[in-house]
């Protein structure tokens, strides 16, 4: 099992739990993000974590084409 598959399995389970318990799925997603940041900070400097988050934020639009992408 690859890292993505492990993460996807647990994320899907958490979203299912949120739905079943009438908890806002955005709130659960924010908690996942908070946990990821906390984990990163165990081994990475703050500026590296900020850079990682900035990269994700700046590249999260699925409709954006990038120069390095080919049709």
N, C-alpha and C positions, 0 to 999 in steps of 0.2 A: 504494500500500500504506500502510495506517495504522500508527501506532506499535504498537498492540496486535498486529496481524498480524505485524509484524517480530519483536517480542518472543516471541510464541507460537511462531513458526517455529523460532527459535533454542533456546527452552526445550525444545520437543518433540525437537529434534535432540540436545540434551544428555541428556535423559532416555533417549532411544534408545541413545546411546553408553554411558550408565551401565548400562543393562540388558545390552547386548552385552558389556561389559567386567566385568560382575559387581561394579560399584561401587554402593554404597548411594545410592539416588536422593535420600534426605534430605540426605546429605552434599553432593551436587551442588547441591541447592536452597539449602542454607546458604551455599555458595560464591557462588551467584548473589546472594543477599541481601547478602553481604559486599561483592561488587563494586558493587552498587547504592549501598550506603552510602558506599563510597569515592568513587564518581562524584559523588554528591550533595555530599559534603564539599569537592569541588573548587570549588564555586560557591555553597554555602549555609552559613550558620553552624550550629554544632552544635545549638543549641536548635531551629532550624527542622527539621533532620533528625530530631531526637528527636520533635518534634511530629508530623511526617509518619508516622513509624513507630508512634507511639502511636495515631494516628487509625486506621491500618490494623489494628493489633492489637485495638483496641476495637470495630471494625466488621467483623470477619472471620467472624462467625457467620452462615451463610447462612439459618438458620431464624429470625433475629430480624426482627421487623417494626418499622419506624420510623414515627413519627407522620406524617412527610411522605409516606409511601407510601400509595397508594390501591389498593383491591381491583380 
